Amino acid sequence: MCAFNYRKIRYQSVIMEFDKKRITELTLRYVRQEISPEEKIELQEWLDASPINRKRFEQRIRAENLLEGIALWQEAEERAPAFDAMMGKRLEETSPIHKRVLFLNGRWGSLVVAASVLAVAVGATWLWSMHGTRRVPQGPPANIAADLAPGGNKAMLTLSTGATIVLDNAENGALARQGNTKVVKLDSGEIAYQSPVTAGREILYNSISTPKGGQYKLILSDGTKVWINAATVLRYPIAFSGATRTIELTKGEAYFEIAHDASRPFIVQVPAMHPGDKDLSVQVLGTSFDVNAYQDEPDTKTTLLTGAIKVTKGAKAVVLQPGQQAQITANSESIIVSSSIDATGAVAWKDGMFSFDRAGTEAVMRQLARWYDVEVTYEGVIPVRQFVGTVPRNVPVSYVLKGLEYNDVHFKIEGKKIIVTP
């Protein structure tokens, strides 16, 4: 027993002595048959250092789609070098049972899974690390006969009169006039409110709602820009008057870029999600932030990118700084502030990307359910997994599911239902 433990420690020590990025680079050169004699010697030294090294090397070169990933290695080289340090820190913080990662960005991250667990499908992790659709897995998982298209720009505008306008079918130009305010669909597809500096005495409210599989962008009368995610309802005045600019995120998720007006704070109100709970309020002067208030999520999350905001629930209030997130659990006034989150990842959806930061299987599937407008059910005991990284939102659902299946989670599509199985 002692000898075995010693050998295991020795092997781990040998592995850590080699530069991980360098070994990855040598592996890629070997596969591409571009490795020099000197580099071959260097690689061979690493292979001879321990059986673990050799096993890892064999797994890498056998990985499905590895050649597809080589080109993406070159793209990854150009990305932010700070990602390597950040990813390493996050994986070190992850418990051993969760150290199975699907989506990995960065250079070494494209090959390594949690320091000591090697991804069997190296190529797949590369494929999901790109920002675009030039290279995606070729074809859906073998057990998926059907497929589902991604969502798009879809929304319903409800005027103060109760009249409704389907925005995805509406022509560009003026859609309605309400008092002194004109509602316009711009050539870019956004909805904008154009009103004089002085609003009328009567405050009229509109609401915009996106279905599952829908998203939209809105420009309020003060110039504030709002990106609206799937399954979201936003209620707002057509023109602001009074000492504050107040709107209501009835449900769902929205990202805000607030037009600065020091004399009139901007307030986003989020109604209580459950009976007996209290409303949430986010107050700003000029900033960019995201509010995620889906009823099927365990927490309401407010993520700040720039500026400063005050998050209030009941008698509790916190002021966030850029890069922080406030998490509020239902039926609780407790507000947890986290600084160890990926703030840009929290709003990646508005730029056409799913972004997962140690997200569990159910958390991933909730996002897919909203974007692909499907029902998700579970059969059997699903393995505990956490996923890290990004994948485009403009691909059919089968491509996302194919990536997930590399981690022993499997799926069946039956009409508008996805069944998750072990």
N, C-alpha and C positions, 0 to 999 in steps of 0.2 A: 504493500500500500504506500509506504513512504517513497519507494523508488518510483512508482507511478506518478505520484504527486510531484516529485522532483522533476521528472521528465516533462510533465505537462507544463510546469512553471518555466522550465528551460525553453521549451518550444515557444511559449508565449513571449519570452524575452527575446528570442531570436527574431521573431516576427516583427516586434516593435523596433528593432535596430535598423530595419530597412525603411527607406522613404516610401510611404504608401503610394504617393502620386507617381514616383519614379517607376515603381513596379507596374503600375497600371499602364504607364506610357510604354514600357518595354513589352508588355503583353500585347498591346495594340500593334506595335511595330512587328512583333513576331507573327501575328495573324495576317498582317498585310504584306508579309515577306519583305519588309524594309529594314529589318534589324541588321546592324553591322556586326562584324566578328567580335569587336570589343563589347558591344551591348549583349551579344549572346553569352559571353563569359560572365558578365554582370548578372544576367538573368539566371544562368545556371547556378551561380553561387547562392542565389536566393532559393532556388529549387532544392539544392542539396542541403540547405540549412535545416530543414525539417520536413517530415511527411505532410504536415499540415499545409505548408507552402505549396507542395506539389499538388496536393488534392485541390487546393483553391485554384491553382493555375489550370488544371484539367477541367474544372467546372466552368471556368471563364471561357475557355476556348471552345467548349461544347455548347455554350449557351445559345438558345435559339435567337435568331435575328442579330447576332453579334456584329456581322458585317454592316448591317444597317446602322448600328450604333457608332461605328467608327467615324463616319462623317460628322455625327453629332458631337463626338469628342472635340473635334476642331472648333465647332460652334461654342461648346462649353468653355473652351480655353479663353474665349473673349469675354466671358461673363464676369460679373463682379467677383474678385478674388476673396472678398470678405465672406462669401457664402460658405467656403470650406470650414472656417473657424466656427461660424454660427451653427452649421449642421452638426459638426462634431460635438459641440457643447450640448445640443438638444438630444442627440442620440445617447450621450453619456448619461443624461438625466432620465432616460427612459428605462423602465424596469425590464429585466431580462425576458419576461414572458411576452412583452410587447415589441421586442426587437426584431420584428419582421416588417420591412418597409417596402412599399411599392414604388411610390413616386420619389425620385431622387434627382436633385439638381446639382450643378457644379461639376468639377472635374473628377475628383475622387468619389464624390457622392454618387456618380453614375455607376460605380462598380461595387461599392462597399455597403453592406447592410450591418449597421450597428457594431462596428469594430471587429467582431469575431464571427459573425454570421454572414456567409457569402450568398448573394442573390443567385439563384439557379438560372433565372432568366435575365441575364445582364442586358441583353439587347432591349428587352421590354422596358427596363427602367430608363434607358436612354430615350426611347420613343416617347415616353410620357414626360420627359424633362424639357422638351422643346416648346417654344412659343409660336405655334402655327400648325399647319396641317400638311406641310410638304412631305413629311414622313409619318405615317401612322401605321399601326399593325395591319397587315394585309388580310383583311377578312375578319368576320366575327368569330367568337368561340364556336367550337364544333357543335356544341349542344344547343346553340341558339338559332332556331330556324327563322324567327321573325326579327324585326329591328324597329327602332323608334327614332324618328328624326329629332334633332335638337329644337329648342324653343327659338323665339325670335321677337321682333318688335310688335307686340300686341297689347292693346289697352282699350279700355272703355272710359270715355269722359262723360260724367254726369253733371249737367248744368244746374244752376240754382232753381230753374223752373221744373226740374225733374226730367227734362229731355236728355236723351243719351246720344252719343256719337261714337261709332266704332272707329277708332283712330287709325288702325292698320289699313282700313279701306278708304279713309277720307282723302280727298284731293288736297294738294298743297294750297295754301292761301287762307283767307279769312274763313273761320268755321262758325263764329257766332259773335254777337255784340251784346254785352251785358252792361247797362248803364254807360259809363264813359270808357269801359274797357273792351278791347277787341281781343278775341282768342284766335290765334293764327297758327297754322301748321307750316313750319318752315321747310325749305327745300331739303334741309338735312334730316327731316323727319321728326324734329322736336316740336313740342307744343310750347308756345310763348304767349304771355299775357302782356299786352301793350296798353298802357293807361297813362293819363296825365299825371303830373307830379302830385296834384291835389285830388284825392279820391272823393267820390260822392259820399253823401251822408249815410246812405244805406249800405250795410256790409252784406255782400252776396258771397255765398260759398259754392265752390265747385269741388268735385272729387274725381280722382282718377284711380282706376283699379286695373291691375294686371291679372290675367288668369295664370294658372300653372302653365309653364311653357311660354310665358310672356315677360317682356321687360319694356321700359320706355324711359325717355328723358323729357324733363319738364323745366321750363324757365319761368319762374314766378315774376310778378309785376315789378319787384324791386331788383331784378337781375340775378337773384339766387338760382343756382342750377341744382336740379335734383335728378339723380339716376334712381330709377325704381326697379327693384328686382321682381322676380316671379311671385305670384300669389300675394300681392300687396295692395293695400288701400290707403290713399293719402287724401286728406280733406284740408282745404286751404281757402282763404279769401281771395277773390279775384283781384283785389287791390288792398294794400295794407293801409290802415288808419289807426290813430291812437299812439300810445307810448311804446307799444311792443309790436313785433311781427310774429304772430302765433299761428302755427299750423298743427295738424293732428296726424300722426302716423297710426292709423286705426289698427293695422296689422301688417306684418311682413317686414321688409327691409328696404332701406333707402340710404343713398350716399348723398351728402350735401356739400356744396361749395357756396358758402354764405356771402352775399354781397355786403361789404362793410358799411355799417351805419352805426356809429358810436352812440347816437342819440336814441336809437330804437333797437334794443336787444332782440335777437331772433330766438324764438322758443319752439322746440318740438315737443309736443305732448304725446305720450303713449298711454292709452287707457289701460286700466288693470286687465290682465288676461284671465283672472279667475275670480269668482265671487269672494268678497271679503278682502281682496288684495287692494293695493293702492296704486294710483297713477304714477307714472314716471315722467320727469320733466328734464329736458336738456336745454340749457340756456347758453347762448353764444353772442359775441359781438361781430366777429368776422373770422371764419375758420373753415376747415374741411374735416368732416367726420362721417361715420357710418353708424346707423342704428339698426340692429337686428332684433326684431321683436316678433318672431314667428311663434304661434301658439304651440306648435309641436316640438319646439326646442326647450331644453331644460332651463336655460337662462336667457334673459334679455341682455344683449351686449352692445355697448356703445364704445366705439373705437375712434380715437382722435389721431388725425394725421398732422394737422398744422393748427396753430393758434392755441386757444384754451377754451374749455367748456366746463360748465357746472352741471353735474348730474344730481338730481334730487328725487328721492322717493320717501314719502311720508316726512318724518322729522330728520332723516339722514341726508347728507349732501357731501359730495366730494368734488374737487376741482382736478381735472385731468390735464396732464402735460402731453405734448406730442409723443406718439409711440405707446401711450398707455391705453388700457381698456378697462371699462367698468362692467362687472358682471353682477347681475341682480337675479336672484332666484325667486320664483313665484311664492307668494304668501310670506315674504320675508323683507324686512327693511334693510337687511345687511347688504352693503355694496362692497364688493371685492375689487380692488384695483390691482391690475397686473401690468408689469412693465416688460415681461419676458415673452410677449406675443409678437407675431409678425404683422405689424399694422398694415403694410401694403398688401399682404396676403388676404387680410380681412376684407379688402375692397377689390380684390382681383376680379370678382364677378362683373364689375362694371366695364372692365377691359376685355371681357370675353374669355375669362379663365376660371376654372375651378382651382382653388388653392386649399390644400389640406395641411394642417400643422398638428401632427400627431392625432389625427381624427380617427375615431373608432369606426367599425363597419357601419353601424346604424347611423352615425352622424354623416358619413359619406352618402349613404342611401337616402337620407332625408333630402339632401341637396339634389340628388339625381331625380327623386320623385317630383320635386317642385319644377325642375327645369324640363324634364321630359314628360311631365303630366301623366305620371303612372302611379299605381298603387303598389306598395312594396309589402310583401309578407315573408315570413321566415318559417323554415321547416328544419327540425332537428336542432342540435347544439352547434352554433356557429363559432368557429375558432376566434379567440381574442386576437385582434390585429389592430395596429395603428399605422396610418398612412401619412406620408410627408411628401409635399411637392405640389406640382401644378399639372393640369391637363386642359386642353382647349375645350370650350363649351360648344363649339360649332361642329362637333362630330356626332355621328349616330351613337346611341347608347351602347351598342355592342362593342365599340372600340374601348370605351371606359371599362366595361365589364370584362373584356379580355385581359386588360391589365390587372384587374382585381383577382382574376382567377389564377394568376401566378402565385398567389398567397393562400391557396387552399380554401378559397371562398368561391362557390359556384352558383350559377344562375340559370333560371328558365324564364323565357318570356312567353306569356299567354295573353294575347290581346294587349290590353293596357295594364297588365300586371307583371311585375317582376318577382319571381319567387327565389329567395336566397336559401341555399342549401350548403351543408358542409362538404 
